[in-house]
Amino acid sequence: MDNNLLIYNTLTRSKELFRPVHEGHVGMYVCGPTVYGDAHLGHARPAITFDILFRYLRHLGYKVRYVRNITDVGHLEHDADEGEDKVAKKARLEQLEPMEVVQHYLNRYHRDMEALNVLPPSIEPHASGHIIEQIEYIKKIIEAGYAYESCGSVYFDVTKFNADHHYGKLSGRNIDDLLNTTRSLDGQSEKRNPLDFALWKKASPEHIMHWPSPWSEGFPGWHLECSTMGRKYLGDTFDIHGGGMDLMFPHHECEIAQSVAAQGHDAVRYWMHNNMITIAGKKMGKSYGNFITLEEFFNGSHPLLTQAYDPMVIRFFILQAHYRSTVDFSNEALQAAEKALQKMLDAYRRLQNLKPSEKSSVEVPDFMARCMEAMNDDLNTPVVIAHLFEAAKIINSAFDGNITLSAEDIDRLKETFRVVLVDLLGIRAGSEGGAADTSAYEGAVDLLMEIRANAKASKDWTTSDLIRDKLAALGFNVKDTKNGVEWSLPQ
Ligand code: ZN
């Protein structure tokens, strides 16, 4: 299967023509959430970015196995090797089983992703469900000579690895610079070198999540789960590994070191990273008071928000920027996105009701081809959206009676919007974001409009007024225009 998809490979720092390892199949791994709290805006961007890639690869005809992991053990508070386990801490504070904490936040994460119309991945493996595989993987790294045991824990030997391979090639760092910016060991450390990272940690007595291993009763290091589960479900070499730019170092750098050490070669062909989100120019963080959860965006309850935002507005806003650019959230920017999305959806709805003419009075460009060209250019969604707005202009001119469109052109436009806006960009057309398919609902309202038009034509004002008034009472906006009736959903 051939395609013209160029994707930016973070490892080579260049756009490369996408060619999968196995003809017709794509293996794709994206680092998922650590489930110890509600999903916030920072979770939305990678989820949406790789949802677009997932949708597009499937559109190109590939059979895609998309793995997105759940980190439920080993993600420590201060860094990868230190502090309390985030899930365990939550469990201790709330007097719950760690798995209760995991399930609770995982359910909520799924609910938020569903609201954002992010498709579920093919496999969603838990780190805690792959302890045996992780232990086996550590054994391979020790056998290869790139890890050592110290006081019941096992550390990756970064110096030794760097002597044979380049540690830092993904993030463009080198070990000397890294050493200069790392605090030196205090003499108490179990590590040989401050850059060494834990593959296995011996559990301290208060640590509630631990498993037996050849080295100690303990738990795996955070970086290990992705190397292990990626290999288990996608094979020794797979196509795409994605995640947020903040994961590039140390997380993904360590993943590369682990797989080169254990398997003798890189496991991943294309590394992809989405850029970060700021809020009103500031990094998101608990200390800035701008840590807004997705639920708070959806219901407008956070003090920094002047209103609630439909999940589709959040999605559309994120897609208006290229995934490798930063995105800055503010009420003004979101309100602009809300207006733009409304404009797009209005055009889409008008398109469904356009009456074809004998022939088109203007030339309608091949918008589908243009959108695909932009998608092929490293998923350039802002350009895709710009093309759709060009198409919307033509639809609006036809709706206003300034131009005519042939049935064939109308069908091509319908196909473009259905494929690009609905299937690829994943915008729920005409929905308030929550419900699944709203076409039945819209069809029912259109039917009421038709009955009302017939009633008016036969001067049955009682019926026509009844329909208008009842819909108005439900919050619908019904407008009579010279080209017929226009309606919009309750706000
Ligand atoms: Zn990961």
Boltz pocket constraint, residues with backbone or C-beta under 6 A from the ligand:
constraints:
  - pocket:
      binder: B
      contacts: [[A, 30], [A, 31], [A, 32], [A, 222], [A, 223], [A, 226], [A, 251]]
      max_distance: 6.0
